[in-house]
Amino acid sequence: MNDISATERPVAPYTELDEAGKPYLLGSRCGACGQTHLGRFENCPKCGARGDMDAVKLASHGTLYNYTIVHRSLPGVKVPFVSATVDLDGGGTVRGNLIDIEPDPAYLKFGMPVDVVFRSASTAVADGDGYIAHFFIPAQEAAQ
Amino acid sequence: MSNDVYVVGIDMIKFGRFDDAKPESLAAQATLLALDDCGQTIQDMQAIYAGTCNGTMMGQRMLHYVGQTGAPVVNVTNACATGATAFREAFIAIKAGLYDTCLAVGSEKMGKGMLVPKNSGGTAIPTEGLLGSGVMPSVFAQMGMEHSRKYGTTFEQFARVSEKNHKHSVLNPKAMYQKETPLDMVMQAEMIAYPLTKLMCSVNVDGAAAAVLMSEKRTRELGLMNRAVRVKGSGLASDPFTDRNLVMQDVNTVTRIAAARAYEMAGVGPDDVDLVELHDCFATAEIPHYENLGLCAEGEGGAFLDSGATTYGGKVPVNLSGGLLSKGHPLGATGIANIYEIAQHLRGEAGERQVEGATIGLTHVVGLGSACAVHILEKA
């Protein structure tokens, strides 16, 4: 699923590579309140606990919490695309493009399961060569 | 004598596009109008609170156009809540007893096109269209979609907000546009970010608005009470942590907090409010904000709109000025311009737009990042 080469670097600061070079989304979990956040945090934005954050690997599955279909964006950005807000299983919320689906409300269901995949950023934007980014696709196990 | 604070002079320039103007020159025009509204001079202003989102020292530069008095100037920026924050700072200074007369002014020269958050989040390359979308229409489209998800609110209902506010603007000579946009025109306009069409996005315009605030003592001394408007409540909030706020900005919770603070200070509730100017930066925002401000029950914002409660003759008319959708949204000016609209009604000077017998009005602005300011104003 992850169509990337070893020389590509992650676009987002919250994307890490594991020992095998496979990308994943990095989160922080608060030891005090248990909240999971996308990305690195020293202190917890939810409860304010200091220095009690553990780095965690976020799930590669989640559900579509919210979306919009973008028909007009900044100059040069390919449209239409689906901008999706996804709640990952086990905690953490991430925004990204939902691809491999018609950009049409008739096909987009709140709560639909999605997978997180990593692809070359050049598949979405003109200046993406050399970078990888996360995308969402409809969950494969749920596909007909 | 109470320590109540009053708006004694307030005005705005007609919003529009002024290619040769600067924010400070627009601010100066609004300042002179507000001073004339209460017969004061720039020398009478003991402190000045100036709001703009772009550039620094706008307040001092504004004084180059109207008189450099040496008064303390505080420049304020707080996204779309900038003007209201400047107003609130003037209110606080008088409430604290430091001054009797202050000026609050907001001004903005807007660029063309969509607003993009300045902080890209430390990414290697621009992420618009790559990691979803962060432009304002997309952010507020999702605000509407979240309401749809929870309560089944429809594209058509959101479009009706735009139909209503554009219709209101026909009677407001200071609005950028004074054109009706029938529902089918709104729905068939170019889709920007579903469910927002172009006619459901606020207008990027230049503008300025200013207010003279005064202590009760000074207001009485000068005989200005007959047109004065009491600042009964002022609430400001930043966004508290909510589950998705760091990824999908939540302007609902921050609004609820600011509104609760303003209602508490004012000692009134939503049922006491006769009219509202709220932050309809996009049509999707207005329906959730009915609920956030307590104007209707949770989840009933769409039905509240459909009932006609928020237009002329309704329970609580909302955005009779035309709102940001049609009056226009020069960021730093907006918060004072919507106080101007309420003040006109409370003074009985709103002309054809007048809500008869209005005694209490509420203004609301929310800037992404986030900052929300709510003011409750009362006929003195």
Interface residues (C-beta under 8 A of the other chain):
Chain A: R9 P10 V11 A12 P13 Q35 H37 L38 P45 K46 C47 Y65 N66 Y67 T68 I69 V70 H71 R72 S73 L74 V77 K78 V79 F81 S83 A84 T85 D87 T93 V94 R95 G96 N97 P105 F110 A121 A124 V125 D127 G128 Y131 A133 H134
Chain B: G113 M114 V116 G121 G122 T123 A124 I125 P126 T127 E128 G129 L130 L131 G132 S133 G134 V135 P137 S138 A141 Q142 M145 E146 R149 E190 M191 I192 A193 Y194 P195 L196 F241 D243 R244 L246 V247 M248
